[in-house]
């Protein structure tokens, strides 16, 4: 994997490759920390080309988010496909991260949530089969 690093205004954009997994998470972490050390405080992590993300990839994102928050920075995740959005929703990490629909220039929208199951005993619930 090779992290694509670019900048748009005062925002550092880190493009993740096809996968963010145990074998390559350190590359993202190092690129992020290098930019942070240079005084950068606004980041976008771009998942446009990403189809795979494992628990270590999620872990590094959580770690970087925490470090950036401690320094008053901003982190947004952009271009997540439907599978990645579902993963963030199921793990409740969509409440930790700002997830943008497009390139991060517009308003953030939360990842879609799975429909809730009907509650037994509720007047509005449908019968369970």
KENU-160260 format. One line per field, with one value per atom (N, C-alpha, C, O): chain; residue in one letter; atom name; x, y, z; residue number from 1. Coordinates in nm, 3 decimals, always signed. Layout:
% KENU-160260
ch: (A|...)
aa: (A|...)
at: (CA|...)
X: (X|...)
Y: (Y|...)
Z: (Z|...)
i: (NUM|...)
% end
This chain:
% KENU-160260
ch: (A|A|A|A|A|A|A|A|A|A|A|A|A|A|A|A|A|A|A|A|A|A|A|A|A|A|A|A|A|A|A|A|A|A|A|A|A|A|A|A|A|A|A|A|A|A|A|A|A|A|A|A|A|A|A|A|A|A|A|A|A|A|A|A|A|A|A|A|A|A|A|A|A|A|A|A|A|A|A|A|A|A|A|A|A|A|A|A|A|A|A|A|A|A|A|A|A|A|A|A|A|A|A|A|A|A|A|A|A|A|A|A|A|A|A|A|A|A|A|A|A|A|A|A|A|A|A|A|A|A|A|A|A|A|A|A|A|A|A|A|A|A|A|A|A|A|A|A|A|A|A|A|A|A|A|A|A|A|A|A|A|A|A|A|A|A|A|A|A|A|A|A|A|A|A|A|A|A|A|A|A|A|A|A|A|A|A|A|A|A|A|A|A|A|A|A|A|A|A|A|A|A|A|A|A|A|A|A|A|A|A|A|A|A|A|A|A|A|A|A|A|A|A|A|A|A|A|A|A|A|A|A|A|A|A|A|A|A|A|A|A|A|A|A|A|A|A|A|A|A|A|A|A|A|A|A|A|A|A|A|A|A|A|A|A|A|A|A|A|A|A|A|A|A|A|A|A|A|A|A|A|A|A|A|A|A|A|A|A|A|A|A|A|A|A|A|A|A|A|A|A|A|A|A|A|A|A|A|A|A|A|A|A|A|A|A|A|A|A|A|A|A|A|A|A|A|A|A|A|A|A|A|A|A|A|A|A|A|A|A|A|A|A|A|A|A|A|A|A|A|A|A|A|A|A|A|A|A|A|A|A|A|A|A|A|A|A|A|A|A|A|A|A|A|A|A|A|A|A|A|A|A|A|A|A|A|A|A|A|A|A|A|A|A|A|A|A|A|A|A|A|A|A|A|A|A|A|A|A|A|A|A|A|A|A|A|A|A|A|A|A|A|A|A|A|A|A|A|A|A|A|A|A|A|A|A|A|A|A|A|A|A|A|A|A|A|A|A|A|A|A|A|A|A|A|A|A|A|A|A|A|A|A|A|A|A|A|A|A|A|A|A|A|A|A|A|A|A|A|A|A|A|A|A|A|A|A|A|A|A|A|A|A|A|A|A|A|A|A|A|A|A|A|A|A|A|A|A|A|A|A|A|A|A|A|A)
aa: (X|X|X|X|X|X|X|X|X|X|X|X|X|X|X|X|X|X|X|X|X|X|X|X|X|X|X|X|X|X|X|X|X|X|X|X|X|X|X|X|X|X|X|X|X|X|X|X|X|X|X|X|X|X|X|X|X|X|X|X|X|X|X|X|X|X|X|X|X|X|X|X|X|X|X|X|X|X|X|X|X|X|X|X|X|X|X|X|X|X|X|X|X|X|X|X|X|X|X|X|X|X|X|X|X|X|X|X|X|X|X|X|X|X|X|X|X|X|X|X|X|X|X|X|X|X|X|X|X|X|X|X|X|X|X|X|X|X|X|X|X|X|X|X|X|X|X|X|X|X|X|X|X|X|X|X|X|X|X|X|X|X|X|X|X|X|X|X|X|X|X|X|X|X|X|X|X|X|X|X|X|X|X|X|X|X|X|X|X|X|X|X|X|X|X|X|X|X|X|X|X|X|X|X|X|X|X|X|X|X|X|X|X|X|X|X|X|X|X|X|X|X|X|X|X|X|X|X|X|X|X|X|X|X|X|X|X|X|X|X|X|X|X|X|X|X|X|X|X|X|X|X|X|X|X|X|X|X|X|X|X|X|X|X|X|X|X|X|X|X|X|X|X|X|X|X|X|X|X|X|X|X|X|X|X|X|X|X|X|X|X|X|X|X|X|X|X|X|X|X|X|X|X|X|X|X|X|X|X|X|X|X|X|X|X|X|X|X|X|X|X|X|X|X|X|X|X|X|X|X|X|X|X|X|X|X|X|X|X|X|X|X|X|X|X|X|X|X|X|X|X|X|X|X|X|X|X|X|X|X|X|X|X|X|X|X|X|X|X|X|X|X|X|X|X|X|X|X|X|X|X|X|X|X|X|X|X|X|X|X|X|X|X|X|X|X|X|X|X|X|X|X|X|X|X|X|X|X|X|X|X|X|X|X|X|X|X|X|X|X|X|X|X|X|X|X|X|X|X|X|X|X|X|X|X|X|X|X|X|X|X|X|X|X|X|X|X|X|X|X|X|X|X|X|X|X|X|X|X|X|X|X|X|X|X|X|X|X|X|X|X|X|X|X|X|X|X|X|X|X|X|X|X|X|X|X|X|X|X|X|X|X|X|X|X|X|X|X|X|X|X|X|X|X|X|X|X|X|X|X|X|X|X|X|X|X)
at: (N|CA|C|O|N|CA|C|O|N|CA|C|O|N|CA|C|O|N|CA|C|O|N|CA|C|O|N|CA|C|O|N|CA|C|O|N|CA|C|O|N|CA|C|O|N|CA|C|O|N|CA|C|O|N|CA|C|O|N|CA|C|O|N|CA|C|O|N|CA|C|O|N|CA|C|O|N|CA|C|O|N|CA|C|O|N|CA|C|O|N|CA|C|O|N|CA|C|O|N|CA|C|O|N|CA|C|O|N|CA|C|O|N|CA|C|O|N|CA|C|O|N|CA|C|O|N|CA|C|O|N|CA|C|O|N|CA|C|O|N|CA|C|O|N|CA|C|O|N|CA|C|O|N|CA|C|O|N|CA|C|O|N|CA|C|O|N|CA|C|O|N|CA|C|O|N|CA|C|O|N|CA|C|O|N|CA|C|O|N|CA|C|O|N|CA|C|O|N|CA|C|O|N|CA|C|O|N|CA|C|O|N|CA|C|O|N|CA|C|O|N|CA|C|O|N|CA|C|O|N|CA|C|O|N|CA|C|O|N|CA|C|O|N|CA|C|O|N|CA|C|O|N|CA|C|O|N|CA|C|O|N|CA|C|O|N|CA|C|O|N|CA|C|O|N|CA|C|O|N|CA|C|O|N|CA|C|O|N|CA|C|O|N|CA|C|O|N|CA|C|O|N|CA|C|O|N|CA|C|O|N|CA|C|O|N|CA|C|O|N|CA|C|O|N|CA|C|O|N|CA|C|O|N|CA|C|O|N|CA|C|O|N|CA|C|O|N|CA|C|O|N|CA|C|O|N|CA|C|O|N|CA|C|O|N|CA|C|O|N|CA|C|O|N|CA|C|O|N|CA|C|O|N|CA|C|O|N|CA|C|O|N|CA|C|O|N|CA|C|O|N|CA|C|O|N|CA|C|O|N|CA|C|O|N|CA|C|O|N|CA|C|O|N|CA|C|O|N|CA|C|O|N|CA|C|O|N|CA|C|O|N|CA|C|O|N|CA|C|O|N|CA|C|O|N|CA|C|O|N|CA|C|O|N|CA|C|O|N|CA|C|O|N|CA|C|O|N|CA|C|O|N|CA|C|O|N|CA|C|O|N|CA|C|O|N|CA|C|O|N|CA|C|O|N|CA|C|O|N|CA|C|O|N|CA|C|O|N|CA|C|O|N|CA|C|O|N|CA|C|O|N|CA|C|O|N|CA|C|O|N|CA|C|O|N|CA|C|O|N|CA|C|O|N|CA|C|O|N|CA|C|O|N|CA|C|O|N|CA|C|O|N|CA|C|O|N|CA|C|O)
X: (+0.085|+0.000|+0.089|+0.195|+0.045|+0.113|+0.010|-0.093|+0.036|-0.055|-0.033|+0.079|-0.139|-0.132|-0.154|-0.257|-0.058|-0.065|-0.079|+0.001|-0.180|-0.198|-0.251|-0.281|-0.261|-0.311|-0.406|-0.379|-0.516|-0.614|-0.636|-0.701|-0.581|-0.584|-0.503|-0.386|-0.565|-0.495|-0.527|-0.498|-0.587|-0.628|-0.536|-0.513|-0.484|-0.403|-0.497|-0.581|-0.482|-0.564|-0.475|-0.376|-0.513|-0.439|-0.526|-0.629|-0.485|-0.559|-0.514|-0.397|-0.607|-0.578|-0.587|-0.670|-0.505|-0.509|-0.624|-0.728|-0.607|-0.714|-0.757|-0.875|-0.662|-0.695|-0.617|-0.506|-0.680|-0.613|-0.620|-0.722|-0.509|-0.506|-0.378|-0.296|-0.363|-0.252|-0.116|-0.025|-0.101|+0.029|+0.068|+0.184|-0.028|+0.009|-0.042|-0.029|-0.097|-0.153|-0.046|-0.075|+0.077|+0.184|+0.217|+0.258|+0.198|+0.225|+0.129|+0.171|+0.002|-0.095|-0.061|-0.060|-0.032|-0.001|+0.120|+0.118|+0.224|+0.344|+0.321|+0.368|+0.248|+0.217|+0.137|+0.162|+0.041|-0.042|+0.043|+0.034|+0.125|+0.206|+0.310|+0.339|+0.365|+0.460|+0.392|+0.450|+0.272|+0.198|+0.160|+0.166|+0.122|+0.087|+0.208|+0.195|+0.323|+0.447|+0.483|+0.547|+0.442|+0.466|+0.364|+0.368|+0.276|+0.180|+0.043|-0.043|+0.022|-0.109|-0.211|-0.181|-0.335|-0.439|-0.571|-0.664|-0.580|-0.701|-0.665|-0.574|-0.739|-0.709|-0.835|-0.943|-0.821|-0.923|-0.855|-0.748|-0.918|-0.870|-0.967|-1.086|-0.913|-0.992|-0.992|-0.887|-1.112|-1.129|-1.185|-1.245|-1.167|-1.227|-1.185|-1.266|-1.061|-1.012|-1.007|-0.949|-1.066|-1.054|-1.172|-1.288|-1.140|-1.243|-1.231|-1.324|-1.119|-1.100|-1.044|-0.956|-1.096|-1.054|-1.071|-1.181|-0.962|-0.975|-0.969|-0.962|-0.970|-0.974|-0.851|-0.860|-0.736|-0.616|-0.624|-0.573|-0.686|-0.709|-0.802|-0.777|-0.909|-1.000|-0.927|-0.947|-0.843|-0.768|-0.677|-0.670|-0.608|-0.518|-0.599|-0.555|-0.715|-0.800|-0.845|-0.843|-0.885|-0.927|-0.810|-0.827|-0.693|-0.574|-0.538|-0.507|-0.541|-0.508|-0.612|-0.578|-0.737|-0.844|-0.825|-0.841|-0.791|-0.771|-0.654|-0.663|-0.546|-0.428|-0.460|-0.418|-0.532|-0.565|-0.661|-0.646|-0.760|-0.854|-0.780|-0.813|-0.681|-0.602|-0.531|-0.500|-0.506|-0.435|-0.528|-0.483|-0.658|-0.755|-0.774|-0.814|-0.745|-0.755|-0.888|-0.978|-0.898|-1.021|-0.987|-0.895|-1.063|-1.045|-1.179|-1.278|-1.180|-1.299|-1.262|-1.151|-1.356|-1.340|-1.427|-1.543|-1.372|-1.446|-1.443|-1.352|-1.545|-1.558|-1.565|-1.507|-1.635|-1.654|-1.760|-1.866|-1.730|-1.831|-1.936|-1.923|-2.038|-2.149|-2.104|-2.150|-2.014|-1.965|-1.889|-1.906|-1.806|-1.731|-1.823|-1.804|-1.923|-2.021|-2.094|-2.117|-2.131|-2.198|-2.108|-2.153|-1.980|-1.884|-1.875|-1.879|-1.864|-1.856|-1.986|-1.983|-2.098|-2.226|-2.239|-2.278|-2.206|-2.218|-2.125|-2.160|-2.008|-1.912|-1.934|-1.862|-2.036|-2.070|-1.959|-1.961|-1.864|-1.757|-1.805|-1.735|-1.923|-1.980|-2.016|-2.041|-2.019|-2.044|-1.914|-1.918|-1.801|-1.671|-1.616|-1.556|-1.638|-1.580|-1.681|-1.800|-1.633|-1.712|-1.697|-1.586|-1.807|-1.803|-1.877|-1.996|-1.806|-1.863|-1.903|-1.839|-2.007|-2.057|-1.957|-1.927|-1.906|-1.821|-1.676|-1.620|-1.617|-1.474|-1.440|-1.324|-1.539|-1.514|-1.533|-1.517|-1.568|-1.586|-1.724|-1.742|-1.820|-1.957|-1.991|-1.904|-2.117|-2.164|-2.152|-2.173|-2.118|-2.106|-2.243|-2.337|-2.253|-2.376|-2.340|-2.241|-2.421|-2.391|-2.409|-2.487|-2.337|-2.353|-2.493|-2.547|-2.552|-2.687|-2.688|-2.594|-2.794|-2.808|-2.899|-2.988|-2.875|-2.960|-3.097|-3.107|-3.202|-3.336|-3.346|-3.285|-3.424|-3.442|-3.549|-3.644|-3.532|-3.631|-3.751|-3.736|-3.869|-3.987|-3.972|-3.911|-4.028|-4.022|-4.148|-4.258|-4.132|-4.248|-4.327|-4.270|-4.457|-4.543|-4.575|-4.654|-4.516|-4.543|-4.668|-4.693|-4.747|-4.870|-4.839|-4.921|-4.721|-4.686|-4.607|-4.583|-4.567|-4.484|-4.567|-4.683|-4.505|-4.570|-4.547|-4.449|-4.636|-4.618|-4.488|-4.450|-4.421|-4.298|-4.333|-4.414|-4.272|-4.303|-4.210|-4.220)
Y: (-0.117|+0.000|+0.123|+0.125|+0.221|+0.349|+0.455|+0.465|+0.533|+0.640|+0.757|+0.804|+0.803|+0.922|+1.042|+1.053|+1.132|+1.249|+1.373|+1.396|+1.453|+1.579|+1.681|+1.649|+1.805|+1.908|+1.998|+2.034|+2.032|+2.124|+2.234|+2.212|+2.351|+2.458|+2.417|+2.381|+2.422|+2.382|+2.239|+2.198|+2.163|+2.025|+1.925|+1.931|+1.832|+1.722|+1.609|+1.567|+1.559|+1.448|+1.325|+1.327|+1.220|+1.094|+0.991|+0.950|+0.951|+0.852|+0.712|+0.677|+0.633|+0.495|+0.410|+0.437|+0.311|+0.222|+0.125|+0.155|+0.010|-0.089|-0.144|-0.174|-0.158|-0.212|-0.138|-0.091|-0.129|-0.080|-0.193|-0.214|-0.267|-0.390|-0.395|-0.304|-0.501|-0.514|-0.495|-0.440|-0.540|-0.534|-0.396|-0.374|-0.303|-0.173|-0.053|+0.061|-0.076|+0.035|+0.134|+0.251|+0.086|+0.174|+0.284|+0.393|+0.258|+0.359|+0.478|+0.594|+0.449|+0.557|+0.632|+0.755|+0.558|+0.620|+0.712|+0.823|+0.667|+0.748|+0.874|+0.981|+0.862|+0.980|+1.081|+1.202|+1.033|+1.119|+1.189|+1.311|+1.112|+1.169|+1.267|+1.367|+1.241|+1.335|+1.469|+1.574|+1.466|+1.590|+1.660|+1.783|+1.584|+1.641|+1.711|+1.819|+1.649|+1.707|+1.837|+1.925|+1.849|+1.971|+2.080|+2.188|+2.053|+2.153|+2.145|+2.230|+2.044|+2.029|+1.984|+1.904|+2.037|+2.001|+1.962|+1.922|+1.973|+1.932|+1.818|+1.829|+1.708|+1.589|+1.531|+1.537|+1.476|+1.395|+1.264|+1.263|+1.154|+1.024|+0.976|+0.958|+0.956|+0.927|+0.777|+0.716|+0.718|+0.574|+0.542|+0.436|+0.630|+0.611|+0.480|+0.417|+0.438|+0.316|+0.197|+0.093|+0.211|+0.110|+0.015|+0.056|-0.114|-0.217|-0.302|-0.376|-0.293|-0.377|-0.299|-0.214|-0.331|-0.266|-0.367|-0.418|-0.397|-0.494|-0.423|-0.300|-0.501|-0.441|-0.358|-0.260|-0.396|-0.315|-0.183|-0.081|-0.184|-0.059|+0.032|+0.152|-0.025|+0.054|+0.107|+0.222|+0.023|+0.063|+0.181|+0.272|+0.181|+0.292|+0.420|+0.528|+0.410|+0.528|+0.586|+0.707|+0.499|+0.544|+0.611|+0.715|+0.551|+0.605|+0.742|+0.834|+0.756|+0.884|+0.990|+1.107|+0.950|+1.043|+1.097|+1.217|+1.009|+1.050|+1.148|+1.250|+1.116|+1.203|+1.341|+1.443|+1.343|+1.470|+1.553|+1.675|+1.487|+1.559|+1.624|+1.736|+1.554|+1.609|+1.738|+1.821|+1.754|+1.871|+1.971|+2.064|+1.950|+2.044|+2.037|+2.136|+1.923|+1.908|+1.852|+1.826|+1.834|+1.785|+1.671|+1.681|+1.563|+1.448|+1.411|+1.395|+1.398|+1.353|+1.235|+1.227|+1.143|+1.029|+1.056|+1.095|+1.035|+1.065|+0.947|+0.864|+0.943|+0.844|+0.700|+0.611|+0.675|+0.538|+0.471|+0.527|+0.349|+0.275|+0.220|+0.234|+0.159|+0.111|+0.009|+0.012|-0.082|-0.183|-0.119|-0.159|-0.020|+0.047|+0.129|+0.134|+0.193|+0.267|+0.173|+0.206|+0.055|-0.044|-0.088|-0.101|-0.111|-0.151|-0.044|-0.076|+0.082|+0.190|+0.200|+0.230|+0.175|+0.179|+0.064|+0.085|-0.057|-0.175|-0.167|-0.214|-0.107|-0.095|+0.031|+0.057|+0.110|+0.236|+0.341|+0.442|+0.318|+0.415|+0.533|+0.634|+0.522|+0.636|+0.749|+0.862|+0.719|+0.823|+0.893|+1.004|+0.830|+0.887|+0.972|+1.077|+0.927|+0.993|+1.079|+1.046|+1.187|+1.270|+1.203|+1.196|+1.155|+1.085|+1.169|+1.199|+1.208|+1.292|+1.209|+1.108|+1.252|+1.186|+1.196|+1.096|+1.315|+1.338|+1.353|+1.268|+1.463|+1.486|+1.556|+1.586|+1.583|+1.647|+1.797|+1.864|+1.850|+1.994|+2.038|+2.154|+1.949|+1.985|+1.945|+1.910|+1.950|+1.914|+1.764|+1.683|+1.729|+1.588|+1.527|+1.592|+1.404|+1.329|+1.201|+1.136|+1.163|+1.039|+0.919|+0.921|+0.814|+0.690|+0.635|+0.652|+0.570|+0.516|+0.409|+0.332|+0.406|+0.307|+0.194|+0.213|+0.077|-0.038|-0.016|+0.044|-0.064|-0.049|-0.125|-0.231|-0.070|-0.136|-0.243|-0.232|-0.345|-0.452|-0.405|-0.325|-0.453|-0.415|-0.463|-0.566|-0.386|-0.420|-0.495|-0.452|-0.607|-0.684|-0.605|-0.537|-0.615|-0.548|-0.405|-0.340|-0.356|-0.219|-0.217|-0.310|-0.113|-0.099|-0.088|-0.127|-0.037|-0.017|-0.132|-0.135|-0.224|-0.335|-0.434|-0.460|-0.486|-0.588|-0.723|-0.741|-0.818|-0.952|-1.015|-1.003|-1.079|-1.151|-1.291|-1.358|-1.336|-1.470|-1.571|-1.689)
Z: (+0.000|+0.000|+0.000|+0.062|-0.067|-0.065|-0.033|-0.101|+0.068|+0.107|+0.013|-0.003|-0.049|-0.133|-0.043|+0.024|-0.041|+0.046|-0.040|-0.132|-0.010|-0.080|+0.020|+0.135|-0.026|+0.062|-0.016|-0.131|+0.048|-0.009|+0.094|+0.196|+0.067|+0.166|+0.288|+0.276|+0.404|+0.526|+0.568|+0.681|+0.477|+0.508|+0.440|+0.319|+0.519|+0.466|+0.427|+0.507|+0.305|+0.258|+0.245|+0.172|+0.315|+0.312|+0.241|+0.294|+0.123|+0.045|+0.079|+0.061|+0.129|+0.166|+0.039|-0.047|+0.028|-0.088|-0.082|-0.023|-0.142|-0.152|-0.017|+0.004|+0.075|+0.207|+0.316|+0.295|+0.432|+0.552|+0.653|+0.719|+0.662|+0.742|+0.825|+0.819|+0.901|+0.995|+0.927|+0.988|+0.805|+0.740|+0.688|+0.656|+0.680|+0.623|+0.703|+0.658|+0.818|+0.896|+0.942|+0.963|+0.959|+1.007|+0.907|+0.946|+0.779|+0.677|+0.691|+0.682|+0.713|+0.736|+0.864|+0.867|+0.969|+1.097|+1.085|+1.138|+1.017|+1.006|+0.924|+0.961|+0.813|+0.731|+0.811|+0.803|+0.888|+0.972|+1.078|+1.095|+1.148|+1.256|+1.203|+1.269|+1.085|+1.024|+0.997|+1.026|+0.943|+0.915|+1.045|+1.053|+1.144|+1.274|+1.336|+1.392|+1.324|+1.376|+1.304|+1.361|+1.179|+1.101|+1.134|+1.075|+1.226|+1.269|+1.203|+1.227|+1.120|+1.054|+1.157|+1.246|+1.144|+1.239|+1.173|+1.242|+1.041|+0.970|+0.875|+0.792|+0.890|+0.811|+0.750|+0.809|+0.631|+0.566|+0.529|+0.469|+0.565|+0.521|+0.415|+0.439|+0.295|+0.177|+0.149|+0.127|+0.151|+0.131|-0.007|-0.026|-0.103|-0.235|-0.301|-0.368|-0.282|-0.345|-0.249|-0.282|-0.132|-0.027|-0.027|-0.024|-0.029|-0.022|+0.104|+0.136|+0.174|+0.292|+0.409|+0.393|+0.528|+0.651|+0.763|+0.785|+0.834|+0.943|+1.078|+1.084|+1.185|+1.319|+1.350|+1.422|+1.296|+1.321|+1.246|+1.293|+1.129|+1.056|+1.133|+1.143|+1.187|+1.271|+1.394|+1.435|+1.451|+1.570|+1.545|+1.628|+1.433|+1.403|+1.380|+1.418|+1.318|+1.299|+1.433|+1.451|+1.526|+1.659|+1.731|+1.793|+1.723|+1.787|+1.732|+1.808|+1.600|+1.538|+1.572|+1.594|+1.576|+1.611|+1.752|+1.777|+1.844|+1.983|+1.994|+2.063|+1.927|+1.933|+1.875|+1.930|+1.765|+1.700|+1.786|+1.798|+1.846|+1.934|+2.051|+2.090|+2.105|+2.216|+2.177|+2.262|+2.047|+1.998|+1.929|+1.863|+1.946|+1.893|+1.743|+1.681|+1.684|+1.540|+1.494|+1.574|+1.364|+1.301|+1.206|+1.125|+1.216|+1.128|+1.066|+1.137|+0.934|+0.862|+0.775|+0.722|+0.762|+0.673|+0.551|+0.565|+0.431|+0.310|+0.213|+0.216|+0.127|+0.020|+0.070|+0.008|+0.179|+0.225|+0.139|+0.114|+0.095|+0.019|+0.116|+0.237|+0.062|+0.145|+0.249|+0.363|+0.212|+0.306|+0.422|+0.537|+0.391|+0.498|+0.587|+0.708|+0.528|+0.609|+0.703|+0.820|+0.653|+0.737|+0.850|+0.964|+0.821|+0.924|+1.034|+1.152|+0.995|+1.094|+1.174|+1.293|+1.110|+1.180|+1.279|+1.394|+1.236|+1.323|+1.444|+1.552|+1.426|+1.536|+1.618|+1.714|+1.579|+1.644|+1.631|+1.701|+1.543|+1.522|+1.439|+1.427|+1.382|+1.310|+1.406|+1.363|+1.536|+1.635|+1.676|+1.731|+1.651|+1.684|+1.570|+1.594|+1.447|+1.331|+1.257|+1.251|+1.202|+1.111|+0.974|+0.921|+0.917|+0.790|+0.688|+0.704|+0.582|+0.478|+0.358|+0.327|+0.291|+0.171|+0.057|-0.009|+0.033|-0.084|-0.046|+0.023|-0.090|-0.070|+0.060|+0.086|+0.141|+0.268|+0.265|+0.367|+0.150|+0.140|+0.186|+0.221|+0.185|+0.221|+0.361|+0.442|+0.388|+0.521|+0.544|+0.453|+0.664|+0.699|+0.714|+0.761|+0.675|+0.695|+0.768|+0.735|+0.865|+0.937|+0.846|+0.751|+0.877|+0.802|+0.827|+0.937|+0.726|+0.745|+0.853|+0.867|+0.928|+1.035|+0.990|+0.907|+1.045|+1.014|+1.077|+1.184|+1.012|+1.070|+1.201|+1.219|+1.292|+1.422|+1.413|+1.336|+1.492|+1.498|+1.577|+1.670|+1.542|+1.621|+1.764|+1.791|+1.856|+1.997|+2.035|+2.003|+2.103|+2.147|+2.249|+2.335|+2.238|+2.334|+2.297|+2.366|+2.193|+2.149|+2.064|+1.987|+2.077|+1.998|+1.849|+1.767|+1.814|+1.674|+1.616|+1.495|+1.695|+1.646|+1.565|+1.595|+1.464|+1.383|+1.449|+1.522|+1.424|+1.485|+1.439|+1.322|+1.528|+1.494|+1.450|+1.514|+1.344|+1.293|+1.350|+1.319)
i: (1|1|1|1|2|2|2|2|3|3|3|3|4|4|4|4|5|5|5|5|6|6|6|6|7|7|7|7|8|8|8|8|9|9|9|9|10|10|10|10|11|11|11|11|12|12|12|12|13|13|13|13|14|14|14|14|15|15|15|15|16|16|16|16|17|17|17|17|18|18|18|18|19|19|19|19|20|20|20|20|21|21|21|21|22|22|22|22|23|23|23|23|24|24|24|24|25|25|25|25|26|26|26|26|27|27|27|27|28|28|28|28|29|29|29|29|30|30|30|30|31|31|31|31|32|32|32|32|33|33|33|33|34|34|34|34|35|35|35|35|36|36|36|36|37|37|37|37|38|38|38|38|39|39|39|39|40|40|40|40|41|41|41|41|42|42|42|42|43|43|43|43|44|44|44|44|45|45|45|45|46|46|46|46|47|47|47|47|48|48|48|48|49|49|49|49|50|50|50|50|51|51|51|51|52|52|52|52|53|53|53|53|54|54|54|54|55|55|55|55|56|56|56|56|57|57|57|57|58|58|58|58|59|59|59|59|60|60|60|60|61|61|61|61|62|62|62|62|63|63|63|63|64|64|64|64|65|65|65|65|66|66|66|66|67|67|67|67|68|68|68|68|69|69|69|69|70|70|70|70|71|71|71|71|72|72|72|72|73|73|73|73|74|74|74|74|75|75|75|75|76|76|76|76|77|77|77|77|78|78|78|78|79|79|79|79|80|80|80|80|81|81|81|81|82|82|82|82|83|83|83|83|84|84|84|84|85|85|85|85|86|86|86|86|87|87|87|87|88|88|88|88|89|89|89|89|90|90|90|90|91|91|91|91|92|92|92|92|93|93|93|93|94|94|94|94|95|95|95|95|96|96|96|96|97|97|97|97|98|98|98|98|99|99|99|99|100|100|100|100|101|101|101|101|102|102|102|102|103|103|103|103|104|104|104|104|105|105|105|105|106|106|106|106|107|107|107|107|108|108|108|108|109|109|109|109|110|110|110|110|111|111|111|111|112|112|112|112|113|113|113|113|114|114|114|114|115|115|115|115|116|116|116|116|117|117|117|117|118|118|118|118|119|119|119|119|120|120|120|120|121|121|121|121|122|122|122|122|123|123|123|123|124|124|124|124|125|125|125|125|126|126|126|126|127|127|127|127|128|128|128|128|129|129|129|129)
% end
